[in-house]
Amino acid sequence: MRAANDCYTRYMRDSHGISSSPWERGLEVSPVYVRRYVLGCMRYIELNPVRAGVVHRPGDYRWSSFRANALGKEDDLVTAHPFYYALGRSAALRQAAYRALFRRRTAWATNLPWAVKPL
């Protein structure tokens, strides 16, 4: 391992003018907010057909879980994530909170430049 480190350090020094080993520099750490990340991923996936121009609204896509999560439609293929259940105490509150994720553009959900048409 030491030989690999030395070889890589020489390469970085010669190619890029960096003299220190990458393992000597400070580690950059940023927290991952799991709940936000999971809900953001769910939103991203639900909006893929909209971004692709296949449908105008996420609930219009045949294979979307949006109808189950946002509208309460029964779907045997959808198993709700525990973070979805954390959106509210009742099904109506969870559905309203899930729909709200699609009405506003939040920094944690997406940084994409397009806007989603209202539901």
Residue pairs with C-beta under 8 A, 6 or more apart in sequence:
5 21
5 23
8 21
8 22
9 19
9 20
9 21
9 22
12 18
12 22
13 19
33 108
34 83
35 83
35 86
36 108
36 109
37 108
38 81
38 83
39 83
39 84
39 101
39 109
40 106
40 108
40 109
40 110
42 65
42 69
42 81
42 84
42 101
43 101
43 102
43 109
43 110
44 109
44 110
46 58
46 64
46 65
46 66
46 69
46 102
47 58
47 102
47 110
47 116
49 55
49 58
49 60
49 61
49 64
50 56
50 57
50 58
50 61
50 116
50 117
51 112
51 114
54 61
55 61
56 117
57 116
57 117
57 119
58 64
58 66
58 70
58 102
58 116
59 66
59 67
59 70
59 71
59 119
65 75
65 77
65 78
66 102
67 73
67 75
68 74
68 75
68 78
68 80
69 78
69 80
69 84
69 94
69 95
69 98
70 95
70 98
70 99
70 102
70 119
71 95
72 91
72 92
72 95
84 94
84 98
85 94
87 93
87 94
87 97
87 98
88 94
88 95
88 96
88 97
99 119
101 109
102 116
102 119
103 118
103 119
105 115
105 116
